[in-house]
Amino acid sequence: MTAIIDTLTTVGVFLAGLATRLGLVVVIALVLLAPVMLALGAGKVFGAVRMWMQGYRSAGNLRFRGGLAYSPGHTWVKSEGGSLKVGLDDLAQRILPWTVAVEMPRTGQMVMEGEPVATLSCGDREVQVAAPASGRIVAVNQEVLREPTLAKSENYGNGWLFAIEPIGLEWKTLPAGERARSWLRAEGERLTHFYEEQLGMAAADGGELVGSPDTLLTDAQWKALSRSFLRT
């Protein structure tokens, strides 16, 4: 009996020592990892603050940027020195799973509001971008021509597409601010409903597509998507 008690005592002491050593290892690991975790957390916070300062806000499950006007064809417009810089809003860039090629209008070309003036290709599918205002093309983004993925990855910034010198002031009636944010939120909901109606149960899971639209939609459905949301 005494031998059994001694054995159990020895085992208990061993396990207690092992637990202590493991606990010490865990504590040391946490102490070493704490600065890294804090740095990562601080980085996320800094990134969120920077995005906020740049005017980014949520619009439902879409990203909205203030200081811009938004057209029905899901391009944004920013007035700069008498011309209008134009790029894709967040709904348009989400429709495109990727961008492998871009065709731009010519500098000096006259365009009409609603006219398709640029084409973005994501392989087997293409979408056309409508002019948000009538006028003359005064610039195209050479960086996007060299690196088409910018049109999607930096759609609110360096991925702008072209600039128009507008004819008239009709573009000033385009929604901006909270009116545009509410509209974009509603458009995001409409896009989700479109996918659900067209693709059934495979369309969405918590608001996210199960797959990319270019592979899930038929040609007819893709054309319907472009007409309904990009107005082309």
N, C-alpha and C positions, 0 to 999 in steps of 0.2 A: 504493500500500500504506500509505504514511504517512498519507494522507488517511483511509483506512478506519479505521486505528488511532485517529486523532484523533477521528473520529466516534464510534467505540465508546466511547472514553474519556469523551467528552462525555455520551453517553447514560448510561454507568455512573454518572458523577458526578451527573447529574440524578436518576436512579432512587434513588441512595443518599440524596440530599438529600430526595427525596420521601418515602422510607421513614422517614427521620429525623423529618421534619415530621409524618407520619402517626402515628408512634410517640409523638411528643410530645403530639399531640392526644389519643390514646388514654389516655396517662398522666394528662393533665389531666382528662379526662372521668372516669376512675376515681377520681381524687382528689376531684372534685366530687360524684360519686355515692356514694362510700364512706359519708359520714354518713347519707345516705338509706337505703342498704342496711342499715347497722348499726341504724338506727332501726326499720326494718321487721322485722329479725330480732329486735331486742330486744322489739318489740311482740308478736311471735308467742310468744316465750319467756315474756313477762309474762302474756299471755293463757293460755298453757298452765299456768303456775304458779297463776294465779288459779282456773282451773277445777279444778285438783288440790286446792287449798285448800278449795274449795267441795264437795269430795267426789265429783267426777266421775271415773269410771273407764271403761275400755272393757270391753265384754262381747261379745267377738267383734267383729262389725261394728255393734254397737249401743252406745249411750251409757247408762251406768248412773250413778245418783247415790246415794251412801251416805246414811245417816241416815233412810231411808224404808223402809216395808214395801211389798210388791208383791202385788197380788191376781191370781187366775187370769185375770180379764178384762182384764188389762194396764192397770190403773190403779195409781197409787202412793197410799200413805196416810201421812199425817204427823199425829201426835197433837199438838194445840195447845190447851191450856186446857180439856180435857174434851171437845173435839170432834175430828173427824178431817177434815183437809183432803184433798181428793181431786183428782188430775189424771191425765193420760195419761202412760204410760211411753213409752220411745223406740220400741218396736215399734209401739204403737198410733198414734203420730204419723206413723210412716213408712207405715203402711197408707193414711193420708189424704194424698193429694197436695197438698191445700190445704183450708182451711175457710172457707166463705162464710157460714154461718149456724149458730147454736147454739140449741137449745131446752133450757132448764134446768128442774129440778123447782121447785116452789113452796116458799118458806120456810115451815116448819111441817109440811110434808108428811111422813107416815110412809112409810118404804120398807123393803123386805125385801132381804136379801142375795141377789145374783144377779138382782134385778129391774131391767129397763131403766129408767133414770131421767133420762137426758139423751140428746139426739140431735144429732149433728154432721153437717152437710151439706157435701159438696164438689161441689155442682152436681147432676148427675144421680144421684149415689149418696149414701146416708146410712149412718151407723153409729150404733148405739145403745150407750150406756155403761151397764154394769151397776153397781149399788151394791155396793161391796166389803164392806159390813157393814149389818146391820139397825139402824134408828134413825130419828131425826127430822132433816130437813133444817133446819139453823140458819143457813145463809148460802149465797148464790150469788155468783159473781165477776162483778160489774157491768162490770168492764173487758173481760172476754171477751164479754159480751153486746153491748157497744159495738164491740169489735174482735175478731171471732171468730178471726182468724188467730193471736192469741196462744195459743190452745189448742194449736197446732202449733209455732209458732216459739219459745215460751217455756214448753213443756209441763212442765218441772220447776220452774218458778218462778212468774212473774206470770200464767202461763196456766192456773193451777189452775181447777177447774170449780165445785165446791161443797163444803160442809162438812156432816158428819153428826155428830149427838150419838148415839153408839152405844148400843144396848141389849145389855148383856152384854159379855163380854171375848173373844169368839171371834176378833175381829179381831187379837188379839195373837198368834195362831198363824200369821199370814201371814209368809212368808219375808222376812228382812231380811239385811243384811250380805253376806258372801261366799256364803251359801246362795242369796240372791236373785240375786246377780250370776251365779252358775253357772246358775241356772234361766233367767235372761234370755238368756244366751249360747246355751243349748240351744234356747230358743224362737226365737231369730234363725235358727239353723240349720234349724229345723223350717219357718219361714216361707219360707226359700229353697227348701227341698225342695217345699213346697206349690206355689210358683210354677213350679218346674221340671216338676212332675207335671201341673199344669193347663195350662201354656202351652208346654211343650216347649222347643225350642231358643231361642225368643224370650224365655224367662222371665228368664234371668240371664246376665250376662257378668262373671265375676270377682266374683259376689255382688251385682251391681247390676242392677236391672231396666232393660230397654230399653223405656222408656215408663212411664206411671203405671198402677197397678193398676185404677183406675176405668175406664180406656179399654180395657185388655187383657182383663179378665175379663167373662164373660157374667153375666147377672143371677143365674143359679143358682150360678156359681162365686163371685160376690161374697157371696151368702148363706152359702155354705159357709165362706168365709174368716171372716166375722163370727162364725159359730157356733163355729168351731174355735179362734179366737184371742181374740175379744172376749166370747165366751160369751153372745151375744145373738142 
